[in-house]
Amino acid sequence: MKRLISLLFILFSVGALAQSTDSQKKSFEGFYAQAGVGYQTTNITYSGVVPGAPSYISLSPGSSPSHGITGNVGAGYTYSINDRFSIGAGAEYYPVVGPPGNYTLTSCTPGCSTGNGSYHTQNMYNLFVTPGISVGNDGLAYLKAGYTRTSVKTMVQGALPIAGTVSNPSGPSFGIGYKQYIAGNIYGFAEYNYQIYQKTTTIFQGASGLLLYNSNQSSVQNLLVGLGYKF
């Protein structure tokens, strides 16, 4: 992951230093649609019970991150400021359910029991702007910045059965990428994306009507490669 990020930064820097002397550059200006697949890491940190929640239920510190395959589809528009610089805007959606992560939940009333919990992200989308710079005759290095939102589904099984709940955190998103024409208007791309989701309140509903309120913070990182078409 670090190597690809470094490579993308290098490509962006090289494009910034290069002189635009070739009038035959292929422009990325116009509408585009693309699809990508890759590898994703999701991390949700459960920070404990918020004030007012029942004192006899508690979460173990933190949780384990999840790792797995992901994919998205996106579309947008790129405007060429000149033959070197561009600015674009787009949207992308992740139809693939994120890989599950795990944590534990303990209830003491006064005897203690523990349930094994899991979580996963779903219906993640991202709205972004993309300043870019030409690299060579048919390449484009770009940065991404925007707004992202997802749903986090939480489940608890085992000795402490609790119904699944869904929270909908949102926050800023950042990324860096590179596009390269392959044939005609078809291009390939590689991206690194980092989404930060603000704290939300998760409600755990137990079989006996017990409630647990828990603040959590999450982040998603992914590496994607894919194909696109510039109209």
Secondary structure by P-SEA (a helix, b strand, c coil): caaaaaaaaaaaaaaaaccccccccccccccccccccbbbbbbbbbcccccccccccccccbbbbbbbcccccccbbbbbccccccccccccccccccccccbbbbbbccbbbbbbbbbbccbbbbbbbbbbbbcccbbbbbcccbbbbbbbbbbbbccccccbbbbbbbbbbbbcbbbbbcccccccccbbbbbbbcbbbbbbbcccbbbbbbbbccccccccccccccc
